[in-house]
């Protein structure tokens, strides 16, 4: 009887210590799912790094002059063939249409609306006509920054969160900046960074 009990205990321990096939399948499926997610994340990361952004084009243009802008246009056009046509078009337009002038990121208080005080952190690239002189824009940079900050101080967060509000702000900035310029004209404004807190 004691031997039978030992045999039953021995068989019971083997049954519980054996691998559950369902558990093995679940672990295998989980491992495959994690590997698949990792693969797709890696592919997405490679794709995002290959797209040329406006900031990349500006850095290349400022660093390399005409030669750097031509190279940036070629890289952007190559990126456009792989699913980012807007970047290639922007690089070509940047080279042929006029002066692209980045404004350093800055922070400004917004007008008091409902709730706590809010502020905006913004980065811009200004696109001027071909006849605009960079020296004049450099000299007017403090006035340009002051005009933009004054406009932002008068805006409520609700106005700027809408697309129409952002477009209207662009038009206001264009009008103000063009009042400062003697030679040339501000054609367009590109938001590189736009964050409201």
N, C-alpha and C positions, 0 to 999 in steps of 0.2 A: 504494500500500500504506500509506504514511504517512497519506494522507487517509482511508483506510478505518479505520485505527486511531483517528484523531481522532474520526471519526464514531461508532465503537463506544463510545469513552470518553464522548463527549457524551451518547449515548443512555443509557448506564449511570448517569451522574450524574443525569440527569433521572428515571430510574426510582427511584433511592434517595432523591432529594430530594423526590419526590412524596409526598403525604399517604396514609398507610395508612388505608383506610376502617375497619378494625377498631379502630384507635387512636382515631379520631374518635368512633366509636360508644361506646367505653369512657369517654372523657372526657365525652361528653354524658350518659351514664347516671350517671356519678359526680357530675356537677354537679346533676342532678335529685335524686339520693339525698340529697346534702348539703342542698339546699333543702328537701326534704320533712322531713328530721330537724330542721332549724332551725324550720320551721313548727310541727311537733308540740311541740317544746320550748317555743316561745313560747306556744302555746295552753295547755300544762300550767302554765307559769309564771303566766299570767293567771288560770287556775282556782285555783291554790294561793293567790294573793294575794287572791282574792275571798272565801275562806273565813274566817269570823270564828273566831278561836281563843279559848280561855278567858282567855289573857293579855290579848287585845284587849278582851274584855268587862270584865275587872277594871280595866284602865286607864281605860276609858270610865266605868265606875261610880264609881271613885274621883275622877276628874276632874270629872264632871258631876253628882254626887249623884243624886237621883231622876230628874232630866231626862235625864242621861247614861245611866242604866240603862235608861230607857224607849227611848231612841234605840238603844242597843245591842241591846235585845231585838228591835226592829223590823228592824235590819240583820241580825241573826242569823237571824230568821225568813225574811227574804228570801233569805239564803244557803242556808237549809235547803231552800227550794223548788228550788234548783239542785244538789241532790245532797249536802247536808251537814245532815241532819235533827238529828243529835246536837248540833251547835252551837246551833241555834235553840232546842232544848229546854233546853239548859244555861243560855242567857241568860234565858229565861223563868223557869226555876227559881231562878236567881240573884236575880232581882228580887222574886219573891213568897215565897220560902221562908225567907229569913233573911240573916244577915251573912256575906259572903264575905271572908275575911281572908288576904291573901297573906303568906307567910313569905319573907324574902329568901333567895336561894340561899346555901348554905353547904357546906363540905367537912368530912368527918369520917373518921377512921381506922376501918377495919373490924377485927374480931377476926382474929388471926393464923391463917391456914389453911395449906394446903399451898402452898409456894412463897413468893414475895416478899410484903412488906407491901402491902396494897391499901387504897384509900380510895374514898369515895363522894362525889359532888357531887350535891346534891339541892335541888329547889325545890318548895314545897308551897303549895296554897291550902286553907285550912281553912274549912269551911262550918258555921256555927253556927245555932242556932235563932233565931226572930224575937225572942224575949225576951232574947237575949244583948246585953249592953252593950259597945259598942266600947271604951269607956274601961277596962273591966275586962280585956278581952283585951289592950289596949295595956300595962296595968300588969303583966300576967302573961306578957308576951312573953319575957322572959329565962328564966323558969321553963319555959315551953313549949320554947324552943330547947334548954335544958339537958337536958330529959327526952328529946327526940328524939335529941340527940347521944349521950347515955348509952345509949340503946337501940341506936343504930347501932354504937357501939363494941363491943357484945356480939354483933353479928351477923357471921357468916362470909359471904364473898362468894357461896358456893354457895347459901346460904339465900335471898339477896335476888335472885338471878338467875332464880329460878322465880316463876311467877305467884302460887302459893300463898304464897310467902314475902313478896311485896309486899303481898298482901291481909292477911296476918297482922300485918305491920308496921303497917298502917293501924289495925287493931283495937287493937294495943298503944298506939299514939299516942293514939287516941280515949280509951282508959281512963285514961291518964296525964293528959291535958289536962283531962278531966272531973273529975278529983280536985282540980284547982286552982280550978275555977270555982264561984262562989257563985250567980250568976244566969246562966241559960242553960245550953246543952248543945252540945257538939261533935257534929254529925250525920254529917259525911262529910269525907273528905280526898281531894284531887285532886293527883296527881303532875304537876307542870308540867315538871320536869326530873328525870332519874334516870340518872346515869352512874356506872359503877363502873370504876375504873382500877387 
